[in-house]
Amino acid sequence: MTGCIVGWAHTPFGRLDGESVESLVVKAASGALADAGIEAKDVDEIVLGHFNAGFSPQDFTASLVLQASPDLRFKRALRVENACATGSAAVHLGLRSLTAKAARIVLVVGVEQMTTTPGPEIGKNLLKASYVREEADIEGGFAGIFGQIAGLYFQRWGDQSDALAMIAAKNHKNGVGNPYAQLRKDLGYEFCRNVSEKNPFVAGPLKRTDCSLVSDGAAAVVLADVETALRLKKAIAFRATAHVQDFLPMSKRDILKFEGCSVAWQRALSDAGIALGDLSLVETHDCFTVAELIEYEAMGLVPEGQGARAIKEGWTQKDGRLPVNPSGGLKAKGHPIGATGVSMHALCAMQLAGTAGDIQVRDAKLAGIFNMGGAAVANYVSLLERIK
C-alpha cells in the first residue's frame, strides 16, 4: 500500500455562474480538510491538477490553494497537467511523495472552469490535448477525433450504435442519483439511440448523447501515509497504481486497441495481486461512449471487438457483475478536465466508505479507476480498498 485517502470533497459539476477557479479550489480544499479532520498546518504538500490550456486567464494557479487557509502559507505547492488525466496525475504525484517519505499528508485538488469560454475557443483548447501537427484539422475538434475512432471501430467490428446508446442511457440513469452530477436526468435508450433535433449527430457516428459535457467544478482528496491514516477516522488505501504514457500521434498506434489503457490495467492488477473480477466497481473515462466501449476490452472485461457484449448483457449496469460508472461517469456527471480524475478518486472512496448515497454499489470492497488524457495517451489506473 502506497498511501490512503483520508478525506474528500466535491463541488457540483456544471455551469457554475458566480464561481471562479479560485473559489472552486478553496471550497474543495477546505471541504476535504474538514472531512479528514486535519488542520491545514499539518499538510506537508499541495498538488493542484489544472489543465487550463486557455480556459482561465490565470495560468499560475498552484498557490490559489493557499487561499483556503493562512496555515497553508509556505507549504510547498505545485500544479500538474496531463490533459484529461490531470486529476489522476495530481493524485499519483501526491502518492509518490508519501512513498518517498517526503510527506505524511498531501492535499490534492483538481479544478477546471470551462463554461465561461466561448464555444469555438473551447474546441481549440481541447484540441491542445491531441497531436496538433496531424490532428488539429480533423473536423469536429476533439469530438471529431473520437468520431473518427468510432467510425473506424464500426468499420472493423460492425455498427455499434445500439451499444453506444445503451452506454449513454446507463450512465444517465446512474447520474440521476449523483448529487454532484451536471445532468441528473434519465434520458432513456430510445432518446440516446435516435437522431433528433435535441440529439443530432456531432461527429461521425457520435450523437450529442455520446459526448461528455463542458463543465465547471472541483474535487479534492487528502492523502496520508498508512501509519498516519490508521490514526484517523477513515482510510481508503491504494492497493496499486499504474501510469502508462503512449505515443501522442494516433498515426503511431492502433487507435482501436487503447494499448496504454490495457498495460496500465495489467500492471495495476498484477501489483495488487487481484483479478478484474475481484473489483466491486469501476469508474472509467467515458469522455465519449465509444471510449467506454473500447475500455471494456482494454481492461480485459471482454475480448477485442466484443465491447458491446458487456453492455448488452448487463454486466456493467449498477447491479451487474462489474458496475461501470455508477456515478454517471463523465457523460452525466460532467468533465471539468482538471477535476475529473480527483472526482473519480473521491467518488470511489465514498463507495468504499459506504457513504455514496443513491449511487452506492452494494457491499463495495474494491474499486478500480481509469482516467485517460487524450486518445488513450496518458493512462492512469488506481485500485482502492477500505482498511478503516
Residue pairs with C-beta under 8 A, 6 or more apart in sequence:
1 226
1 237
1 238
1 239
1 387
2 95
2 98
2 99
2 238
2 240
2 241
3 94
3 95
3 98
3 99
3 223
3 224
3 225
3 226
3 229
3 237
3 238
4 223
4 224
4 225
4 226
4 229
4 235
4 236
4 237
4 238
4 387
5 221
5 222
5 223
5 235
5 236
5 238
5 345
5 346
5 349
5 384
6 36
6 38
6 222
6 223
6 224
6 228
6 229
6 232
6 233
6 234
6 235
6 236
7 32
7 33
7 34
7 35
7 36
7 37
7 38
7 221
7 222
7 232
7 234
8 31
8 32
8 35
8 36
8 219
8 220
8 221
8 222
8 345
8 346
8 349
8 350
9 27
9 28
9 29
9 30
9 31
9 32
9 34
9 35
9 219
9 220
9 346
10 28
10 31
10 180
10 217
10 218
10 219
10 220
10 343
10 346
10 347
11 19
11 24
11 27
11 28
11 180
11 217
11 218
11 219
12 179
12 180
12 182
12 217
13 180
13 181
13 182
13 213
13 215
13 216
13 217
13 333
13 334
13 335
13 336
13 339
13 343
14 115
14 182
14 183
14 213
14 215
14 216
14 217
14 334
15 115
15 182
15 215
15 216
16 24
16 113
16 115
16 216
16 217
19 113
19 216
20 113
21 50
21 56
21 58
21 61
21 64
21 111
21 112
21 113
22 58
22 64
22 67
24 111
24 113
24 216
24 217
24 218
25 48
25 61
25 64
25 65
25 67
25 68
25 109
25 111
25 218
26 64
26 65
26 67
26 68
27 218
28 109
28 110
28 111
28 218
28 219
28 220
29 65
29 68
29 69
29 107
29 109
29 220
30 68
30 69
31 220
32 107
32 109
32 220
32 221
32 222
33 39
33 40
33 43
33 68
33 69
33 107
33 222
35 222
36 222
36 224
36 232
37 232
37 233
38 105
38 222
38 224
38 232
39 71
40 68
40 69
40 70
40 71
40 72
41 71
42 105
43 72
43 75
43 105
43 106
43 107
43 222
44 75
44 76
44 97
44 102
44 103
44 104
44 105
44 106
45 75
45 76
45 77
45 94
45 97
45 102
45 103
45 105
45 106
45 107
46 62
46 65
46 66
46 72
46 75
46 76
46 77
46 78
46 106
46 107
46 108
46 109
47 77
47 78
47 79
47 80
47 90
47 91
47 93
47 94
47 106
47 107
47 108
47 109
48 61
48 62
48 64
48 65
48 77
48 78
48 79
48 80
48 90
48 108
48 109
48 110
48 111
48 338
49 79
49 80
49 81
49 86
49 87
49 88
49 89
49 90
49 91
49 108
49 109
49 110
49 111
49 338
49 339
49 341
49 342
50 56
50 61
50 79
50 81
50 86
50 110
50 111
50 112
50 338
51 81
51 83
51 84
51 86
51 112
51 129
51 337
51 338
52 59
52 61
52 81
52 112
52 338
53 125
53 126
53 128
53 129
54 117
54 121
54 124
54 125
54 128
55 112
55 113
55 114
55 116
55 117
55 122
55 125
56 113
58 64
60 79
61 79
61 111
62 77
62 78
62 79
63 77
65 72
65 77
65 107
65 109
66 72
66 73
66 75
66 77
72 107
80 86
80 89
80 90
80 93
81 89
81 338
82 88
82 89
82 373
82 378
83 129
83 337
83 373
83 374
83 377
83 378
84 129
84 285
84 287
84 335
84 337
84 340
84 371
84 372
84 373
84 374
84 378
85 285
85 341
85 371
85 372
85 373
85 378
85 379
85 380
86 110
86 337
86 338
86 340
86 341
86 373
87 110
87 219
87 338
87 339
87 340
87 341
87 342
87 343
87 344
87 345
87 371
88 243
88 341
88 342
88 344
88 345
88 369
88 371
88 380
88 382
89 243
89 341
89 373
89 378
89 380
90 108
90 109
90 110
90 338
90 341
90 342
91 108
91 221
91 223
91 341
91 342
91 345
91 382
92 241
92 243
92 380
92 382
94 103
94 106
94 107
94 108
94 223
95 106
95 223
95 238
95 241
97 103
97 106
98 104
98 106
98 223
98 224
98 225
101 225
103 225
104 224
104 225
104 228
105 222
105 223
105 224
105 228
106 222
106 223
106 224
107 220
107 222
107 223
108 220
108 221
108 222
108 223
108 342
109 218
109 219
109 220
109 342
110 218
110 219
110 220
110 336
110 338
110 339
110 340
110 341
110 342
110 343
111 217
111 218
111 336
111 338
111 339
112 215
112 216
112 217
112 218
112 336
112 337
112 338
112 339
113 216
113 336
114 122
114 214
114 215
114 216
114 336
114 337
115 214
115 215
115 216
116 216
117 125
122 214
123 141
123 142
124 141
126 141
126 142
127 135
127 136
127 141
127 142
129 142
129 373
129 374
129 377
130 136
130 138
130 142
130 145
130 248
130 374
130 375
131 248
131 249
131 250
131 251
133 249
134 249
134 250
134 251
135 145
135 249
135 250
138 144
138 145
138 148
139 203
140 147
140 202
140 203
140 204
141 203
143 202
143 203
143 206
143 211
143 288
144 203
144 204
145 250
145 375
146 203
146 204
146 206
146 211
146 287
146 288
146 290
146 291
146 375
147 202
147 203
147 204
147 205
147 206
148 203
148 204
149 255
149 256
149 290
149 291
149 294
149 375
150 160
150 164
150 204
150 205
150 206
150 210
150 288
150 290
151 204
151 205
152 255
152 256
153 160
153 256
153 290
153 293
153 294
154 160
154 205
156 256
156 305
157 305
159 205
160 290
160 293
160 307
160 308
161 193
161 205
162 193
162 308
162 312
163 293
163 307
163 308
163 311
163 312
164 192
164 205
164 206
164 210
164 289
164 290
164 293
165 189
165 192
165 193
165 209
165 289
166 189
166 192
166 311
166 312
167 286
167 289
167 292
167 293
167 311
167 316
167 331
168 187
168 192
168 209
168 210
168 289
168 331
169 186
169 187
169 188
169 189
169 191
169 192
170 311
170 316
170 317
170 325
171 286
171 292
171 325
171 328
171 329
171 331
171 332
172 183
172 185
172 186
172 187
172 192
172 209
172 328
172 331
172 332
173 186
174 318
174 325
174 326
174 327
174 328
174 329
174 332
174 359
175 181
175 183
175 184
175 185
175 327
175 328
175 329
175 331
175 332
175 333
176 184
176 185
176 186
176 328
176 332
176 358
177 184
177 328
177 357
177 358
177 359
178 184
178 327
178 328
178 332
178 333
178 358
178 359
179 357
179 358
180 217
180 327
180 333
180 343
181 327
181 328
181 332
181 333
181 334
182 213
182 215
182 217
182 332
182 333
182 334
183 213
183 328
183 332
183 334
184 328
184 332
187 209
191 198
191 199
191 209
192 199
192 207
192 209
192 210
195 201
195 207
198 208
199 207
199 208
199 209
200 207
200 208
201 207
202 208
202 210
202 211
206 288
206 289
206 290
209 289
209 331
210 288
210 289
210 290
211 287
211 288
212 286
212 287
212 288
212 329
212 330
212 331
212 334
212 335
213 330
213 331
213 334
213 335
214 334
214 335
215 334
215 335
215 336
216 336
217 334
217 336
217 339
217 343
218 336
218 339
218 342
219 339
219 342
219 343
219 345
219 346
220 342
220 346
221 342
221 345
221 346
221 349
224 232
224 235
226 235
226 237
226 387
229 235
229 237
229 387
229 388
230 387
230 388
232 388
233 388
234 353
234 386
234 388
235 386
235 387
235 388
236 348
236 349
236 352
236 353
236 384
236 385
236 386
236 387
237 384
237 385
237 386
237 387
238 382
238 383
238 384
239 271
239 272
239 274
239 366
239 383
239 384
239 385
240 267
240 268
240 269
240 270
240 271
240 272
240 381
240 382
240 383
241 268
241 380
241 381
241 382
241 383
242 263
242 264
242 265
242 267
242 268
242 271
242 379
242 380
242 381
243 264
243 378
243 379
243 380
244 260
244 261
244 263
244 264
244 267
244 379
245 260
245 377
245 378
245 379
246 253
246 259
246 260
246 376
246 377
246 379
247 253
247 377
248 374
248 377
250 375
253 259
253 376
255 375
255 376
256 294
257 294
257 297
257 298
257 304
258 294
258 295
258 297
258 298
258 372
258 376
258 379
259 298
259 376
260 372
260 376
260 377
260 378
260 379
261 294
261 295
261 298
261 299
261 370
261 372
261 376
261 379
262 298
262 299
262 300
263 379
264 370
264 379
264 380
264 381
265 276
265 298
265 299
265 300
265 368
265 370
265 381
266 300
267 381
268 368
268 381
268 382
268 383
269 275
269 276
269 383
272 383
274 366
274 383
276 299
276 300
276 301
276 322
276 368
277 321
277 322
278 366
279 322
279 366
279 367
279 368
279 383
280 323
280 351
280 361
280 363
280 364
280 365
280 366
280 367
281 322
281 323
281 324
281 326
281 348
281 351
281 361
281 364
281 367
281 368
282 299
282 322
282 323
282 324
282 325
282 367
282 368
282 369
282 370
283 324
283 325
283 326
283 327
283 329
283 344
283 347
283 348
283 367
283 368
283 369
283 370
284 292
284 295
284 299
284 324
284 325
284 329
284 368
284 369
284 370
285 291
285 292
285 295
285 330
285 340
285 370
285 371
285 372
286 292
286 295
286 325
286 329
286 330
286 331
287 330
287 335
287 372
289 331
291 372
292 324
292 325
292 329
293 307
293 308
293 311
294 307
294 376
295 307
295 370
296 302
296 307
296 310
296 311
296 316
296 324
297 303
297 304
297 305
297 306
297 307
298 376
299 368
299 370
301 310
301 315
301 316
301 322
302 309
302 310
309 315
310 316
310 324
314 320
315 321
315 322
316 322
316 323
316 324
316 325
317 323
318 326
318 359
318 361
323 361
325 331
326 351
326 356
326 359
326 360
326 361
327 333
327 347
327 359
328 359
330 340
333 343
340 371
341 369
341 371
341 380
344 369
344 371
344 382
345 369
345 382
345 384
347 356
347 359
348 367
348 368
348 369
348 382
348 384
349 384
350 356
351 359
351 360
351 361
351 364
351 367
352 364
352 365
352 366
352 367
352 384
352 385
352 386
353 386
354 360
354 364
356 364
365 385
365 386
366 383
366 384
366 385
367 383
367 384
367 385
368 381
368 382
368 383
368 384
369 380
369 381
369 382
369 383
369 384
370 379
370 380
370 381
371 380
372 378
372 379
372 380
373 379
